[in-house]
């Protein structure tokens, strides 16, 4: 089982286009070897970005709500008991880091590698969607 937290940029990218590794990851988001972890703050961030950028997507509000409901159904719900802020430059990245630490995730899946410097000290690694899909055996 691979335990991950997926950064908002990956989810948004996967909804933005039907091409690419982010979209392929979303198609495999319920993979039996994947443990997706979420928190209330992260779901609220997903929701905020998706609705703010609704005009960029080919999805309706209902589609987005249904997608977020699905994410909530298949994910482990993690309560944040300890805040590590500020550790990173961006408060939203800190929120992702806190979730990953609290759920003992192995990876943060993101395209913004430079935004998560020095997280190795928490036993975490950054990977991109392509790398996660390889680990899951979805692609070779």
Secondary structure, 3 states (H helix, E strand, C coil): CEEEEECHHHHHHHHHCCCCHHHHHHHCCCCCCEEEEECHHHHHHHHHHHHHCHHHCCCCHHHHHHHHHHHHHHCEECCCCCCCCCCCCCHHHHHHHHHHHHCCCCEEECCCHHHHCCHHHHCCEEECHHHHHHHCCCCC
